[in-house]
Amino acid sequence: MIPLSELKVGQKGIVSYIENTEVKRRFLEIGLVNGIFVECILESPFKSPKAYFIKGASIAIRNNDASYVMVEVI
């Protein structure tokens, strides 16, 4: 398992754990929950934020927030 922030462009994973932080509620609202498929699709020139494909939508998440989400790379 690695943090979501460490996924490279083109890598895919399945969310296995989200730390209980103040951003967890926002993650749940956008559909980022345990067991969901995610793919890193874009990376900004300064490496943060990255864009992820989540439930049919492209969502940009800052690396410091994405580090609270653990994923299994597939």
PQR file with spaces between the fields and no chain letter, atoms N, CA, C, O and H, PARSE charges and radii, in Angstrom:
ATOM       1  N    MET     1       0.849   -1.184    0.000 -0.4000 1.5000
ATOM       2  CA   MET     1       0.000    0.000    0.000 -0.0000 2.0000
ATOM       3  C    MET     1       0.888    1.239    0.000  0.5500 1.7000
ATOM       4  O    MET     1       1.948    1.282    0.624 -0.5500 1.4000
ATOM       5  N    ILE     2       0.406    2.242   -0.729 -0.4000 1.5000
ATOM       6  CA   ILE     2       1.112    3.522   -0.777 -0.0000 2.0000
ATOM       7  C    ILE     2       0.093    4.647   -0.613  0.5500 1.7000
ATOM       8  O    ILE     2      -1.101    4.434   -0.824 -0.5500 1.4000
ATOM       9  H    ILE     2      -0.455    2.207   -1.236  0.4000 1.0000
ATOM      10  N    PRO     3       0.552    5.839   -0.241 -0.5600 1.5000
ATOM      11  CA   PRO     3      -0.371    6.978   -0.196  0.2800 2.0000
ATOM      12  C    PRO     3      -0.827    7.346   -1.606  0.5500 1.7000
ATOM      13  O    PRO     3      -0.076    7.169   -2.566 -0.5500 1.4000
ATOM      14  N    LEU     4      -2.020    7.844   -1.733 -0.4000 1.5000
ATOM      15  CA   LEU     4      -2.556    8.281   -3.025 -0.0000 2.0000
ATOM      16  C    LEU     4      -1.627    9.288   -3.681  0.5500 1.7000
ATOM      17  O    LEU     4      -1.495    9.300   -4.905 -0.5500 1.4000
ATOM      18  H    LEU     4      -2.630    7.988   -0.953  0.4000 1.0000
ATOM      19  N    SER     5      -0.991   10.123   -2.896 -0.4000 1.5000
ATOM      20  CA   SER     5      -0.097   11.153   -3.433 -0.0000 2.0000
ATOM      21  C    SER     5       1.104   10.572   -4.167  0.5500 1.7000
ATOM      22  O    SER     5       1.732   11.282   -4.952 -0.5500 1.4000
ATOM      23  H    SER     5      -1.099   10.114   -1.902  0.4000 1.0000
ATOM      24  N    GLU     6       1.446    9.306   -3.940 -0.4000 1.5000
ATOM      25  CA   GLU     6       2.589    8.683   -4.589 -0.0000 2.0000
ATOM      26  C    GLU     6       2.243    7.949   -5.872  0.5500 1.7000
ATOM      27  O    GLU     6       3.138    7.432   -6.541 -0.5500 1.4000
ATOM      28  H    GLU     6       0.935    8.729   -3.302  0.4000 1.0000
ATOM      29  N    LEU     7       0.946    7.888   -6.236 -0.4000 1.5000
ATOM      30  CA   LEU     7       0.584    7.297   -7.522 -0.0000 2.0000
ATOM      31  C    LEU     7       1.174    8.145   -8.631  0.5500 1.7000
ATOM      32  O    LEU     7       1.106    9.373   -8.583 -0.5500 1.4000
ATOM      33  H    LEU     7       0.220    8.308   -5.692  0.4000 1.0000
ATOM      34  N    LYS     8       1.749    7.500   -9.622 -0.4000 1.5000
ATOM      35  CA   LYS     8       2.296    8.206  -10.768 -0.0000 2.0000
ATOM      36  C    LYS     8       1.236    8.268  -11.858  0.5500 1.7000
ATOM      37  O    LYS     8       0.285    7.486  -11.853 -0.5500 1.4000
ATOM      38  H    LYS     8       1.804    6.502   -9.661  0.4000 1.0000
ATOM      39  N    VAL     9       1.400    9.198  -12.792 -0.4000 1.5000
ATOM      40  CA   VAL     9       0.439    9.344  -13.881 -0.0000 2.0000
ATOM      41  C    VAL     9       0.319    8.014  -14.619  0.5500 1.7000
ATOM      42  O    VAL     9       1.323    7.425  -15.020 -0.5500 1.4000
ATOM      43  H    VAL     9       2.172    9.833  -12.797  0.4000 1.0000
ATOM      44  N    GLY    10      -0.909    7.551  -14.796 -0.4000 1.5000
ATOM      45  CA   GLY    10      -1.186    6.287  -15.458 -0.0000 2.0000
ATOM      46  C    GLY    10      -1.356    5.117  -14.509  0.5500 1.7000
ATOM      47  O    GLY    10      -1.862    4.070  -14.913 -0.5500 1.4000
ATOM      48  H    GLY    10      -1.724    8.030  -14.471  0.4000 1.0000
ATOM      49  N    GLN    11      -0.946    5.266  -13.255 -0.4000 1.5000
ATOM      50  CA   GLN    11      -1.118    4.187  -12.290 -0.0000 2.0000
ATOM      51  C    GLN    11      -2.543    4.173  -11.751  0.5500 1.7000
ATOM      52  O    GLN    11      -3.206    5.205  -11.647 -0.5500 1.4000
ATOM      53  H    GLN    11      -0.535    6.117  -12.927  0.4000 1.0000
ATOM      54  N    LYS    12      -2.987    2.967  -11.415 -0.4000 1.5000
ATOM      55  CA   LYS    12      -4.341    2.773  -10.893 -0.0000 2.0000
ATOM      56  C    LYS    12      -4.256    2.098   -9.535  0.5500 1.7000
ATOM      57  O    LYS    12      -3.291    1.396   -9.232 -0.5500 1.4000
ATOM      58  H    LYS    12      -2.449    2.129  -11.500  0.4000 1.0000
ATOM      59  N    GLY    13      -5.267    2.321   -8.733 -0.4000 1.5000
ATOM      60  CA   GLY    13      -5.294    1.695   -7.420 -0.0000 2.0000
ATOM      61  C    GLY    13      -6.699    1.605   -6.867  0.5500 1.7000
ATOM      62  O    GLY    13      -7.653    2.139   -7.434 -0.5500 1.4000
ATOM      63  H    GLY    13      -6.050    2.892   -8.979  0.4000 1.0000
ATOM      64  N    ILE    14      -6.798    0.918   -5.750 -0.4000 1.5000
ATOM      65  CA   ILE    14      -8.060    0.777   -5.035 -0.0000 2.0000
ATOM      66  C    ILE    14      -7.857    1.321   -3.625  0.5500 1.7000
ATOM      67  O    ILE    14      -6.916    0.933   -2.932 -0.5500 1.4000
ATOM      68  H    ILE    14      -6.023    0.484   -5.290  0.4000 1.0000
ATOM      69  N    VAL    15      -8.736    2.214   -3.208 -0.4000 1.5000
ATOM      70  CA   VAL    15      -8.630    2.832   -1.883 -0.0000 2.0000
ATOM      71  C    VAL    15      -8.858    1.768   -0.821  0.5500 1.7000
ATOM      72  O    VAL    15      -9.858    1.050   -0.847 -0.5500 1.4000
ATOM      73  H    VAL    15      -9.500    2.529   -3.770  0.4000 1.0000
ATOM      74  N    SER    16      -7.913    1.675    0.119 -0.4000 1.5000
ATOM      75  CA   SER    16      -8.073    0.687    1.173 -0.0000 2.0000
ATOM      76  C    SER    16      -8.257    1.322    2.547  0.5500 1.7000
ATOM      77  O    SER    16      -8.777    0.680    3.459 -0.5500 1.4000
ATOM      78  H    SER    16      -7.101    2.258    0.140  0.4000 1.0000
ATOM      79  N    TYR    17      -7.835    2.577    2.704 -0.4000 1.5000
ATOM      80  CA   TYR    17      -7.929    3.206    4.021 -0.0000 2.0000
ATOM      81  C    TYR    17      -7.840    4.719    3.875  0.5500 1.7000
ATOM      82  O    TYR    17      -7.040    5.224    3.087 -0.5500 1.4000
ATOM      83  H    TYR    17      -7.413    3.099    1.964  0.4000 1.0000
ATOM      84  N    ILE    18      -8.658    5.442    4.633 -0.4000 1.5000
ATOM      85  CA   ILE    18      -8.590    6.905    4.686 -0.0000 2.0000
ATOM      86  C    ILE    18      -8.429    7.297    6.143  0.5500 1.7000
ATOM      87  O    ILE    18      -9.260    6.948    6.982 -0.5500 1.4000
ATOM      88  H    ILE    18      -9.307    5.031    5.273  0.4000 1.0000
ATOM      89  N    GLU    19      -7.354    8.027    6.445 -0.4000 1.5000
ATOM      90  CA   GLU    19      -7.134    8.473    7.822 -0.0000 2.0000
ATOM      91  C    GLU    19      -8.252    9.398    8.258  0.5500 1.7000
ATOM      92  O    GLU    19      -8.824   10.121    7.443 -0.5500 1.4000
ATOM      93  H    GLU    19      -6.680    8.310    5.763  0.4000 1.0000
ATOM      94  N    ASN    20      -8.557    9.374    9.526 -0.4000 1.5000
ATOM      95  CA   ASN    20      -9.624   10.197   10.081 -0.0000 2.0000
ATOM      96  C    ASN    20      -9.096   11.616   10.327  0.5500 1.7000
ATOM      97  O    ASN    20      -8.590   11.921   11.407 -0.5500 1.4000
ATOM      98  H    ASN    20      -8.092    8.787   10.188  0.4000 1.0000
ATOM      99  N    THR    21      -9.220   12.460    9.333 -0.4000 1.5000
ATOM     100  CA   THR    21      -8.749   13.851    9.407 -0.0000 2.0000
ATOM     101  C    THR    21      -9.888   14.774    9.013  0.5500 1.7000
ATOM     102  O    THR    21     -10.979   14.317    8.672 -0.5500 1.4000
ATOM     103  H    THR    21      -9.631   12.212    8.456  0.4000 1.0000
ATOM     104  N    GLU    22      -9.632   16.072    9.060 -0.4000 1.5000
ATOM     105  CA   GLU    22     -10.664   17.040    8.673 -0.0000 2.0000
ATOM     106  C    GLU    22     -11.001   16.967    7.183  0.5500 1.7000
ATOM     107  O    GLU    22     -12.076   17.412    6.780 -0.5500 1.4000
ATOM     108  H    GLU    22      -8.746   16.444    9.336  0.4000 1.0000
ATOM     109  N    VAL    23     -10.108   16.414    6.354 -0.4000 1.5000
ATOM     110  CA   VAL    23     -10.407   16.309    4.925 -0.0000 2.0000
ATOM     111  C    VAL    23     -11.174   15.034    4.578  0.5500 1.7000
ATOM     112  O    VAL    23     -11.652   14.889    3.453 -0.5500 1.4000
ATOM     113  H    VAL    23      -9.235   16.052    6.681  0.4000 1.0000
ATOM     114  N    LYS    24     -11.294   14.119    5.520 -0.4000 1.5000
ATOM     115  CA   LYS    24     -12.000   12.859    5.240 -0.0000 2.0000
ATOM     116  C    LYS    24     -13.438   13.124    4.804  0.5500 1.7000
ATOM     117  O    LYS    24     -13.941   12.459    3.898 -0.5500 1.4000
ATOM     118  H    LYS    24     -10.906   14.236    6.434  0.4000 1.0000
ATOM     119  N    ARG    25     -14.097   14.077    5.429 -0.4000 1.5000
ATOM     120  CA   ARG    25     -15.484   14.384    5.058 -0.0000 2.0000
ATOM     121  C    ARG    25     -15.567   14.849    3.607  0.5500 1.7000
ATOM     122  O    ARG    25     -16.482   14.464    2.878 -0.5500 1.4000
ATOM     123  H    ARG    25     -13.689   14.618    6.165  0.4000 1.0000
ATOM     124  N    ARG    26     -14.617   15.671    3.192 -0.4000 1.5000
ATOM     125  CA   ARG    26     -14.608   16.125    1.793 -0.0000 2.0000
ATOM     126  C    ARG    26     -14.373   14.964    0.840  0.5500 1.7000
ATOM     127  O    ARG    26     -14.989   14.892   -0.224 -0.5500 1.4000
ATOM     128  H    ARG    26     -13.874   15.984    3.784  0.4000 1.0000
ATOM     129  N    PHE    27     -13.478   14.052    1.221 -0.4000 1.5000
ATOM     130  CA   PHE    27     -13.241   12.880    0.387 -0.0000 2.0000
ATOM     131  C    PHE    27     -14.515   12.053    0.237  0.5500 1.7000
ATOM     132  O    PHE    27     -14.845   11.606   -0.862 -0.5500 1.4000
ATOM     133  H    PHE    27     -12.978   14.110    2.085  0.4000 1.0000
ATOM     134  N    LEU    28     -15.224   11.852    1.337 -0.4000 1.5000
ATOM     135  CA   LEU    28     -16.461   11.081    1.282 -0.0000 2.0000
ATOM     136  C    LEU    28     -17.497   11.754    0.392  0.5500 1.7000
ATOM     137  O    LEU    28     -18.250   11.074   -0.306 -0.5500 1.4000
ATOM     138  H    LEU    28     -14.955   12.215    2.230  0.4000 1.0000
ATOM     139  N    GLU    29     -17.543   13.084    0.409 -0.4000 1.5000
ATOM     140  CA   GLU    29     -18.509   13.832   -0.412 -0.0000 2.0000
ATOM     141  C    GLU    29     -18.238   13.696   -1.904  0.5500 1.7000
ATOM     142  O    GLU    29     -19.171   13.741   -2.705 -0.5500 1.4000
ATOM     143  H    GLU    29     -16.931   13.637    0.975  0.4000 1.0000
ATOM     144  N    ILE    30     -16.972   13.530   -2.292 -0.4000 1.5000
ATOM     145  CA   ILE    30     -16.663   13.385   -3.725 -0.0000 2.0000
ATOM     146  C    ILE    30     -16.656   11.923   -4.160  0.5500 1.7000
ATOM     147  O    ILE    30     -16.389   11.618   -5.323 -0.5500 1.4000
ATOM     148  H    ILE    30     -16.213   13.493   -1.642  0.4000 1.0000
ATOM     149  N    GLY    31     -16.948   11.023   -3.229 -0.4000 1.5000
ATOM     150  CA   GLY    31     -17.041    9.609   -3.570 -0.0000 2.0000
ATOM     151  C    GLY    31     -15.774    8.817   -3.358  0.5500 1.7000
ATOM     152  O    GLY    31     -15.687    7.665   -3.782 -0.5500 1.4000
ATOM     153  H    GLY    31     -17.165   11.270   -2.285  0.4000 1.0000
ATOM     154  N    LEU    32     -14.790    9.411   -2.711 -0.4000 1.5000
ATOM     155  CA   LEU    32     -13.539    8.715   -2.424 -0.0000 2.0000
ATOM     156  C    LEU    32     -13.722    7.930   -1.128  0.5500 1.7000
ATOM     157  O    LEU    32     -13.515    8.451   -0.032 -0.5500 1.4000
ATOM     158  H    LEU    32     -14.860   10.347   -2.367  0.4000 1.0000
ATOM     159  N    VAL    33     -14.114    6.665   -1.279 -0.4000 1.5000
ATOM     160  CA   VAL    33     -14.407    5.801   -0.134 -0.0000 2.0000
ATOM     161  C    VAL    33     -13.611    4.502   -0.280  0.5500 1.7000
ATOM     162  O    VAL    33     -13.055    4.228   -1.344 -0.5500 1.4000
ATOM     163  H    VAL    33     -14.282    6.242   -2.170  0.4000 1.0000
ATOM     164  N    ASN    34     -13.559    3.713    0.779 -0.4000 1.5000
ATOM     165  CA   ASN    34     -12.861    2.430    0.735 -0.0000 2.0000
ATOM     166  C    ASN    34     -13.410    1.556   -0.380  0.5500 1.7000
ATOM     167  O    ASN    34     -14.624    1.463   -0.564 -0.5500 1.4000
ATOM     168  H    ASN    34     -14.011    3.936    1.642  0.4000 1.0000
ATOM     169  N    GLY    35     -12.514    0.916   -1.124 -0.4000 1.5000
ATOM     170  CA   GLY    35     -12.915   -0.004   -2.184 -0.0000 2.0000
ATOM     171  C    GLY    35     -13.120    0.639   -3.542  0.5500 1.7000
ATOM     172  O    GLY    35     -13.387   -0.064   -4.516 -0.5500 1.4000
ATOM     173  H    GLY    35     -11.528    0.992   -0.975  0.4000 1.0000
ATOM     174  N    ILE    36     -13.004    1.950   -3.634 -0.4000 1.5000
ATOM     175  CA   ILE    36     -13.254    2.640   -4.904 -0.0000 2.0000
ATOM     176  C    ILE    36     -11.987    2.624   -5.770  0.5500 1.7000
ATOM     177  O    ILE    36     -10.870    2.686   -5.257 -0.5500 1.4000
ATOM     178  H    ILE    36     -12.788    2.522   -2.843  0.4000 1.0000
ATOM     179  N    PHE    37     -12.180    2.542   -7.066 -0.4000 1.5000
ATOM     180  CA   PHE    37     -11.088    2.552   -8.042 -0.0000 2.0000
ATOM     181  C    PHE    37     -10.656    3.996   -8.308  0.5500 1.7000
ATOM     182  O    PHE    37     -11.508    4.865   -8.495 -0.5500 1.4000
ATOM     183  H    PHE    37     -13.088    2.491   -7.482  0.4000 1.0000
ATOM     184  N    VAL    38      -9.348    4.266   -8.328 -0.4000 1.5000
ATOM     185  CA   VAL    38      -8.814    5.592   -8.655 -0.0000 2.0000
ATOM     186  C    VAL    38      -7.676    5.441   -9.647  0.5500 1.7000
ATOM     187  O    VAL    38      -6.974    4.429   -9.667 -0.5500 1.4000
ATOM     188  H    VAL    38      -8.656    3.560   -8.176  0.4000 1.0000
ATOM     189  N    GLU    39      -7.507    6.466  -10.469 -0.4000 1.5000
ATOM     190  CA   GLU    39      -6.397    6.497  -11.416 -0.0000 2.0000
ATOM     191  C    GLU    39      -5.810    7.897  -11.438  0.5500 1.7000
ATOM     192  O    GLU    39      -6.551    8.877  -11.513 -0.5500 1.4000
ATOM     193  H    GLU    39      -8.076    7.288  -10.452  0.4000 1.0000
ATOM     194  N    CYS    40      -4.501    8.004  -11.374 -0.4000 1.5000
ATOM     195  CA   CYS    40      -3.835    9.297  -11.494 -0.0000 2.0000
ATOM     196  C    CYS    40      -3.759    9.629  -12.980  0.5500 1.7000
ATOM     197  O    CYS    40      -3.168    8.874  -13.753 -0.5500 1.4000
ATOM     198  H    CYS    40      -3.898    7.208  -11.313  0.4000 1.0000
ATOM     199  N    ILE    41      -4.352   10.752  -13.387 -0.4000 1.5000
ATOM     200  CA   ILE    41      -4.410   11.066  -14.813 -0.0000 2.0000
ATOM     201  C    ILE    41      -3.586   12.278  -15.216  0.5500 1.7000
ATOM     202  O    ILE    41      -3.204   12.392  -16.380 -0.5500 1.4000
ATOM     203  H    ILE    41      -4.832   11.364  -12.759  0.4000 1.0000
ATOM     204  N    LEU    42      -3.299   13.188  -14.288 -0.4000 1.5000
ATOM     205  CA   LEU    42      -2.500   14.371  -14.596 -0.0000 2.0000
ATOM     206  C    LEU    42      -1.690   14.791  -13.385  0.5500 1.7000
ATOM     207  O    LEU    42      -2.052   14.517  -12.240 -0.5500 1.4000
ATOM     208  H    LEU    42      -3.609   13.095  -13.342  0.4000 1.0000
ATOM     209  N    GLU    43      -0.574   15.471  -13.670 -0.4000 1.5000
ATOM     210  CA   GLU    43       0.254   16.005  -12.592 -0.0000 2.0000
ATOM     211  C    GLU    43       0.643   17.431  -12.973  0.5500 1.7000
ATOM     212  O    GLU    43       1.042   17.684  -14.109 -0.5500 1.4000
ATOM     213  H    GLU    43      -0.281   15.694  -14.600  0.4000 1.0000
ATOM     214  N    SER    44       0.531   18.348  -12.041 -0.4000 1.5000
ATOM     215  CA   SER    44       0.882   19.734  -12.330 -0.0000 2.0000
ATOM     216  C    SER    44       2.404   19.861  -12.461  0.5500 1.7000
ATOM     217  O    SER    44       3.134   18.974  -12.019 -0.5500 1.4000
ATOM     218  H    SER    44       0.207   18.143  -11.118  0.4000 1.0000
ATOM     219  N    PRO    45       2.883   20.938  -13.053 -0.5600 1.5000
ATOM     220  CA   PRO    45       4.338   21.116  -13.223  0.2800 2.0000
ATOM     221  C    PRO    45       5.120   21.087  -11.908  0.5500 1.7000
ATOM     222  O    PRO    45       6.279   20.674  -11.896 -0.5500 1.4000
ATOM     223  N    PHE    46       4.512   21.514  -10.815 -0.4000 1.5000
ATOM     224  CA   PHE    46       5.195   21.510   -9.517 -0.0000 2.0000
ATOM     225  C    PHE    46       4.844   20.282   -8.686  0.5500 1.7000
ATOM     226  O    PHE    46       5.092   20.260   -7.481 -0.5500 1.4000
ATOM     227  H    PHE    46       3.570   21.849  -10.825  0.4000 1.0000
ATOM     228  N    LYS    47       4.269   19.260   -9.315 -0.4000 1.5000
ATOM     229  CA   LYS    47       3.928   17.959   -8.704 -0.0000 2.0000
ATOM     230  C    LYS    47       2.712   17.973   -7.786  0.5500 1.7000
ATOM     231  O    LYS    47       2.273   16.905   -7.358 -0.5500 1.4000
ATOM     232  H    LYS    47       4.067   19.278  -10.294  0.4000 1.0000
ATOM     233  N    SER    48       2.160   19.118   -7.471 -0.4000 1.5000
ATOM     234  CA   SER    48       0.964   19.191   -6.644 -0.0000 2.0000
ATOM     235  C    SER    48       0.126   20.368   -7.111  0.5500 1.7000
ATOM     236  O    SER    48       0.667   21.464   -7.252 -0.5500 1.4000
ATOM     237  H    SER    48       2.517   19.985   -7.818  0.4000 1.0000
ATOM     238  N    PRO    49      -1.152   20.199   -7.354 -0.5600 1.5000
ATOM     239  CA   PRO    49      -1.963   19.000   -7.150  0.2800 2.0000
ATOM     240  C    PRO    49      -1.832   18.014   -8.307  0.5500 1.7000
ATOM     241  O    PRO    49      -1.225   18.308   -9.337 -0.5500 1.4000
ATOM     242  N    LYS    50      -2.413   16.849   -8.106 -0.4000 1.5000
ATOM     243  CA   LYS    50      -2.541   15.843   -9.155 -0.0000 2.0000
ATOM     244  C    LYS    50      -4.025   15.659   -9.417  0.5500 1.7000
ATOM     245  O    LYS    50      -4.858   15.882   -8.538 -0.5500 1.4000
ATOM     246  H    LYS    50      -2.906   16.611   -7.270  0.4000 1.0000
ATOM     247  N    ALA    51      -4.346   15.246  -10.642 -0.4000 1.5000
ATOM     248  CA   ALA    51      -5.739   14.974  -10.993 -0.0000 2.0000
ATOM     249  C    ALA    51      -5.958   13.466  -10.986  0.5500 1.7000
ATOM     250  O    ALA    51      -5.137   12.699  -11.489 -0.5500 1.4000
ATOM     251  H    ALA    51      -3.669   15.065  -11.356  0.4000 1.0000
ATOM     252  N    TYR    52      -7.078   13.063  -10.406 -0.4000 1.5000
ATOM     253  CA   TYR    52      -7.427   11.655  -10.295 -0.0000 2.0000
ATOM     254  C    TYR    52      -8.788   11.417  -10.928  0.5500 1.7000
ATOM     255  O    TYR    52      -9.683   12.257  -10.840 -0.5500 1.4000
ATOM     256  H    TYR    52      -7.744   13.687   -9.997  0.4000 1.0000
ATOM     257  N    PHE    53      -8.932   10.262  -11.567 -0.4000 1.5000
ATOM     258  CA   PHE    53     -10.216    9.849  -12.120 -0.0000 2.0000
ATOM     259  C    PHE    53     -10.922    9.047  -11.043  0.5500 1.7000
ATOM     260  O    PHE    53     -10.483    7.956  -10.682 -0.5500 1.4000
ATOM     261  H    PHE    53      -8.205    9.579  -11.638  0.4000 1.0000
ATOM     262  N    ILE    54     -12.032    9.600  -10.525 -0.4000 1.5000
ATOM     263  CA   ILE    54     -12.784    8.989   -9.433 -0.0000 2.0000
ATOM     264  C    ILE    54     -14.262    8.982   -9.803  0.5500 1.7000
ATOM     265  O    ILE    54     -14.868   10.038   -9.984 -0.5500 1.4000
ATOM     266  H    ILE    54     -12.389   10.487  -10.818  0.4000 1.0000
ATOM     267  N    LYS    55     -14.833    7.800   -9.913 -0.4000 1.5000
ATOM     268  CA   LYS    55     -16.272    7.646  -10.190 -0.0000 2.0000
ATOM     269  C    LYS    55     -16.732    8.482  -11.380  0.5500 1.7000
ATOM     270  O    LYS    55     -17.760    9.156  -11.305 -0.5500 1.4000
ATOM     271  H    LYS    55     -14.341    6.942   -9.765  0.4000 1.0000
ATOM     272  N    GLY    56     -15.969    8.442  -12.486 -0.4000 1.5000
ATOM     273  CA   GLY    56     -16.378    9.121  -13.709 -0.0000 2.0000
ATOM     274  C    GLY    56     -16.062   10.592  -13.775  0.5500 1.7000
ATOM     275  O    GLY    56     -16.485   11.265  -14.715 -0.5500 1.4000
ATOM     276  H    GLY    56     -15.135    7.895  -12.546  0.4000 1.0000
ATOM     277  N    ALA    57     -15.330   11.120  -12.808 -0.4000 1.5000
ATOM     278  CA   ALA    57     -15.002   12.548  -12.799 -0.0000 2.0000
ATOM     279  C    ALA    57     -13.509   12.742  -12.541  0.5500 1.7000
ATOM     280  O    ALA    57     -12.866   11.917  -11.892 -0.5500 1.4000
ATOM     281  H    ALA    57     -14.986   10.574  -12.045  0.4000 1.0000
ATOM     282  N    SER    58     -12.974   13.839  -13.057 -0.4000 1.5000
ATOM     283  CA   SER    58     -11.588   14.212  -12.784 -0.0000 2.0000
ATOM     284  C    SER    58     -11.576   15.152  -11.591  0.5500 1.7000
ATOM     285  O    SER    58     -12.228   16.197  -11.607 -0.5500 1.4000
ATOM     286  H    SER    58     -13.496   14.509  -13.585  0.4000 1.0000
ATOM     287  N    ILE    59     -10.832   14.777  -10.556 -0.4000 1.5000
ATOM     288  CA   ILE    59     -10.778   15.542   -9.319 -0.0000 2.0000
ATOM     289  C    ILE    59      -9.317   15.880   -9.018  0.5500 1.7000
ATOM     290  O    ILE    59      -8.461   14.995   -9.004 -0.5500 1.4000
ATOM     291  H    ILE    59     -10.302   13.929  -10.543  0.4000 1.0000
ATOM     292  N    ALA    60      -9.034   17.167   -8.777 -0.4000 1.5000
ATOM     293  CA   ALA    60      -7.678   17.577   -8.393 -0.0000 2.0000
ATOM     294  C    ALA    60      -7.576   17.568   -6.866  0.5500 1.7000
ATOM     295  O    ALA    60      -8.425   18.121   -6.167 -0.5500 1.4000
ATOM     296  H    ALA    60      -9.728   17.886   -8.789  0.4000 1.0000
ATOM     297  N    ILE    61      -6.521   16.932   -6.371 -0.4000 1.5000
ATOM     298  CA   ILE    61      -6.302   16.839   -4.926 -0.0000 2.0000
ATOM     299  C    ILE    61      -4.846   17.195   -4.639  0.5500 1.7000
ATOM     300  O    ILE    61      -3.931   16.679   -5.281 -0.5500 1.4000
ATOM     301  H    ILE    61      -5.831   16.483   -6.939  0.4000 1.0000
ATOM     302  N    ARG    62      -4.648   18.076   -3.672 -0.4000 1.5000
ATOM     303  CA   ARG    62      -3.287   18.437   -3.267 -0.0000 2.0000
ATOM     304  C    ARG    62      -2.592   17.230   -2.652  0.5500 1.7000
ATOM     305  O    ARG    62      -3.228   16.391   -2.013 -0.5500 1.4000
ATOM     306  H    ARG    62      -5.391   18.494   -3.151  0.4000 1.0000
ATOM     307  N    ASN    63      -1.287   17.152   -2.851 -0.4000 1.5000
ATOM     308  CA   ASN    63      -0.530   16.007   -2.335 -0.0000 2.0000
ATOM     309  C    ASN    63      -0.607   15.879   -0.823  0.5500 1.7000
ATOM     310  O    ASN    63      -0.677   14.765   -0.303 -0.5500 1.4000
ATOM     311  H    ASN    63      -0.771   17.833   -3.370  0.4000 1.0000
ATOM     312  N    ASN    64      -0.595   17.001   -0.105 -0.4000 1.5000
ATOM     313  CA   ASN    64      -0.660   16.888    1.353 -0.0000 2.0000
ATOM     314  C    ASN    64      -2.000   16.299    1.811  0.5500 1.7000
ATOM     315  O    ASN    64      -2.041   15.602    2.825 -0.5500 1.4000
ATOM     316  H    ASN    64      -0.538   17.906   -0.527  0.4000 1.0000
ATOM     317  N    ASP    65      -3.090   16.561    1.090 -0.4000 1.5000
ATOM     318  CA   ASP    65      -4.381   15.942    1.412 -0.0000 2.0000
ATOM     319  C    ASP    65      -4.424   14.483    0.941  0.5500 1.7000
ATOM     320  O    ASP    65      -4.956   13.619    1.637 -0.5500 1.4000
ATOM     321  H    ASP    65      -3.057   17.126    0.267  0.4000 1.0000
ATOM     322  N    ALA    66      -3.863   14.216   -0.238 -0.4000 1.5000
ATOM     323  CA   ALA    66      -3.877   12.862   -0.796 -0.0000 2.0000
ATOM     324  C    ALA    66      -3.032   11.896    0.027  0.5500 1.7000
ATOM     325  O    ALA    66      -3.217   10.682   -0.059 -0.5500 1.4000
ATOM     326  H    ALA    66      -3.431   14.918   -0.804  0.4000 1.0000
ATOM     327  N    SER    67      -2.114   12.422    0.818 -0.4000 1.5000
ATOM     328  CA   SER    67      -1.266   11.542    1.623 -0.0000 2.0000
ATOM     329  C    SER    67      -2.034   10.837    2.730  0.5500 1.7000
ATOM     330  O    SER    67      -1.525    9.880    3.314 -0.5500 1.4000
ATOM     331  H    SER    67      -1.964   13.408    0.888  0.4000 1.0000
ATOM     332  N    TYR    68      -3.264   11.294    3.035 -0.4000 1.5000
ATOM     333  CA   TYR    68      -4.096   10.646    4.054 -0.0000 2.0000
ATOM     334  C    TYR    68      -4.847    9.432    3.525  0.5500 1.7000
ATOM     335  O    TYR    68      -5.490    8.717    4.293 -0.5500 1.4000
ATOM     336  H    TYR    68      -3.677   12.071    2.561  0.4000 1.0000
ATOM     337  N    VAL    69      -4.770    9.195    2.218 -0.4000 1.5000
ATOM     338  CA   VAL    69      -5.499    8.088    1.586 -0.0000 2.0000
ATOM     339  C    VAL    69      -4.502    7.002    1.181  0.5500 1.7000
ATOM     340  O    VAL    69      -3.549    7.270    0.448 -0.5500 1.4000
ATOM     341  H    VAL    69      -4.247    9.776    1.595  0.4000 1.0000
ATOM     342  N    MET    70      -4.722    5.790    1.655 -0.4000 1.5000
ATOM     343  CA   MET    70      -3.846    4.675    1.300 -0.0000 2.0000
ATOM     344  C    MET    70      -4.514    3.855    0.200  0.5500 1.7000
ATOM     345  O    MET    70      -5.706    3.557    0.272 -0.5500 1.4000
ATOM     346  H    MET    70      -5.496    5.573    2.250  0.4000 1.0000
ATOM     347  N    VAL    71      -3.731    3.492   -0.821 -0.4000 1.5000
ATOM     348  CA   VAL    71      -4.261    2.722   -1.947 -0.0000 2.0000
ATOM     349  C    VAL    71      -3.387    1.509   -2.214  0.5500 1.7000
ATOM     350  O    VAL    71      -2.184    1.509   -1.953 -0.5500 1.4000
ATOM     351  H    VAL    71      -2.762    3.734   -0.880  0.4000 1.0000
ATOM     352  N    GLU    72      -4.036    0.468   -2.748 -0.4000 1.5000
ATOM     353  CA   GLU    72      -3.327   -0.709   -3.243 -0.0000 2.0000
ATOM     354  C    GLU    72      -3.174   -0.531   -4.744  0.5500 1.7000
ATOM     355  O    GLU    72      -4.167   -0.410   -5.461 -0.5500 1.4000
ATOM     356  H    GLU    72      -5.013    0.468   -2.961  0.4000 1.0000
ATOM     357  N    VAL    73      -1.938   -0.513   -5.220 -0.4000 1.5000
ATOM     358  CA   VAL    73      -1.684   -0.340   -6.643 -0.0000 2.0000
ATOM     359  C    VAL    73      -2.086   -1.612   -7.379  0.5500 1.7000
ATOM     360  O    VAL    73      -1.779   -2.725   -6.951 -0.5500 1.4000
ATOM     361  H    VAL    73      -1.132   -0.611   -4.637  0.4000 1.0000
ATOM     362  N    ILE    74      -2.790   -1.417   -8.511 -0.4000 1.5000
ATOM     363  CA   ILE    74      -3.183   -2.582   -9.315 -0.0000 2.0000
ATOM     364  C    ILE    74      -2.595   -2.487  -10.704  0.5500 1.7000
ATOM     365  O    ILE    74      -2.813   -3.374  -11.529 -0.5500 1.4000
ATOM     366  H    ILE    74      -3.039   -0.513   -8.859  0.4000 1.0000
